[in-house]
């Protein structure tokens, strides 16, 4: 495989250079963000069973975490200016939570199965360990130990091109699962590679 050699590449270093390649968006797209959750976006969030949460660590490194729950598990507050996510049991690394303690900005991407459009939310997050709304976040009768409340600063629909091109919802495009490593195999190989290469 070809190696990455920066000296062989024409590297972009300014927005002006970007615009030499990609023309500006239409005005309606450029000014697309809402500072709240409209009725149809709320319906989309209610149907989402998968969403991704992006956070930033103090050193500038990024974390992107997938979250999944049954439809309707994300709570949208009545003022349509904030939403709440339950923190479900996972690997206990707390990457998202530790990042939010130091840098409370968050980016989210909501996905509805079979739907090619996605909804993006950017905002300011607060970690909560107890509040009256925890009962509404319960799953199987169990309230979460923690929740994240996101005050929406920007909400907008993201075009369907990425999902359409990927064919993610078309089983005919899916690879043979037998040819893919399991999570356990990936972890084992990563640990062995780190030890071998000193990464």
ZAMARGU-4260 file (C-alpha; in steps of 0.2 Angstrom, whole numbers, plus 5000, padded with zeros to 4 digits):
<rodrens>
0) 5000/5000/5000 | 5006/5018/4996 | 5014/5027/5011 | 5008/5044/5017 | 5021/5057/5011
5) 5016/5075/5015 | 5029/5081/5003 | 5021/5073/4989 | 5004/5081/4992 | 4996/5097/4988
10) 4990/5102/5006 | 4976/5114/5009 | 4980/5127/5023 | 4966/5140/5021 | 4947/5142/5018
15) 4951/5152/5002 | 4960/5137/4996 | 4945/5126/5000 | 4934/5138/4991 | 4945/5136/4975
20) 4939/5118/4975 | 4922/5118/4983 | 4910/5133/4978 | 4900/5141/4993 | 4883/5133/4998
25) 4867/5141/4994 | 4861/5154/5006 | 4847/5143/5014 | 4860/5129/5017 | 4873/5141/5024
30) 4861/5148/5037 | 4853/5132/5041 | 4855/5130/5060 | 4841/5133/5073 | 4844/5137/5091
35) 4830/5125/5097 | 4820/5109/5092 | 4806/5111/5079 | 4791/5100/5079 | 4797/5089/5065
40) 4815/5087/5072 | 4807/5082/5088 | 4798/5068/5079 | 4814/5063/5071 | 4824/5062/5087
45) 4809/5052/5095 | 4812/5039/5081 | 4831/5038/5082 | 4838/5022/5090 | 4856/5027/5086
50) 4865/5043/5089 | 4883/5048/5090 | 4891/5060/5103 | 4907/5070/5099 | 4917/5078/5113
55) 4934/5087/5114 | 4947/5084/5128 | 4957/5098/5135 | 4972/5093/5125 | 4961/5095/5109
60) 4960/5077/5105 | 4942/5071/5100 | 4931/5057/5105 | 4916/5050/5095 | 4905/5038/5105
65) 4890/5028/5098 | 4874/5027/5109 | 4859/5016/5106 | 4842/5015/5114 | 4824/5010/5109
70) 4815/5024/5100 | 4809/5038/5111 | 4823/5036/5124 | 4830/5053/5121 | 4820/5066/5131
75) 4816/5082/5123 | 4810/5095/5136 | 4794/5105/5134 | 4803/5121/5129 | 4811/5113/5114
80) 4828/5121/5119 | 4836/5106/5127 | 4836/5087/5127 | 4842/5073/5139 | 4852/5057/5136
85) 4853/5043/5148 | 4871/5036/5151 | 4869/5017/5149 | 4881/5004/5156 | 4896/5002/5144
90) 4915/5000/5145 | 4916/5012/5160 | 4931/5022/5152 | 4920/5038/5154 | 4928/5047/5139
95) 4913/5057/5135 | 4909/5062/5153 | 4927/5066/5157 | 4928/5077/5142 | 4912/5086/5146
100) 4918/5090/5163 | 4932/5100/5156 | 4925/5106/5139 | 4906/5105/5139 | 4903/5108/5120
105) 4895/5093/5111 | 4891/5088/5094 | 4877/5075/5090 | 4871/5065/5075 | 4854/5056/5076
110) 4851/5041/5065 | 4834/5033/5061 | 4835/5015/5054 | 4831/5015/5036 | 4831/5034/5034
115) 4845/5042/5024 | 4844/5059/5031 | 4852/5062/5048 | 4849/5076/5061 | 4864/5086/5068
120) 4863/5095/5085 | 4877/5105/5093 | 4876/5112/5110 | 4882/5114/5128 | 4881/5099/5139
125) 4878/5097/5158 | 4881/5080/5167 | 4867/5076/5179 | 4867/5063/5193 | 4849/5066/5199
130) 4834/5075/5193 | 4815/5073/5192 | 4815/5068/5174 | 4826/5053/5177 | 4810/5042/5178
135) 4807/5046/5160 | 4824/5040/5155 | 4822/5023/5163 | 4825/5008/5153 | 4817/4991/5159
140) 4811/5000/5175 | 4829/5005/5179 | 4834/5024/5180 | 4851/5029/5173 | 4865/5033/5186
145) 4869/5048/5175 | 4862/5058/5161 | 4868/5072/5150 | 4857/5087/5146 | 4861/5096/5130
150) 4856/5114/5128 | 4853/5116/5109 | 4863/5130/5101 | 4862/5123/5083 | 4851/5110/5075
155) 4850/5106/5056 | 4846/5092/5044 | 4861/5084/5036 | 4859/5078/5018 | 4857/5060/5014
160) 4872/5059/5002 | 4883/5049/5014 | 4871/5036/5019 | 4864/5035/5001 | 4882/5032/4994
165) 4887/5020/5007 | 4871/5009/5005 | 4871/5006/5023 | 4852/5001/5024 | 4853/4990/5009
170) 4858/4972/5014 | 4864/4968/4997 | 4879/4980/5000 | 4883/4972/5017 | 4900/4962/5018
175) 4900/4944/5023 | 4900/4944/5042 | 4911/4929/5042 | 4925/4938/5034 | 4925/4952/5047
180) 4934/4952/5064 | 4924/4951/5080 | 4926/4965/5093 | 4936/4953/5104 | 4948/4949/5089
185) 4950/4967/5086 | 4954/4971/5104 | 4967/4956/5105 | 4975/4961/5089 | 4976/4980/5094
190) 4985/4975/5110 | 4997/4963/5102 | 5001/4977/5089 | 5003/4990/5102 | 5016/4979/5111
195) 5025/4974/5095 | 5027/4991/5088 | 5028/5001/5104 | 5013/5012/5100
</rodrens>
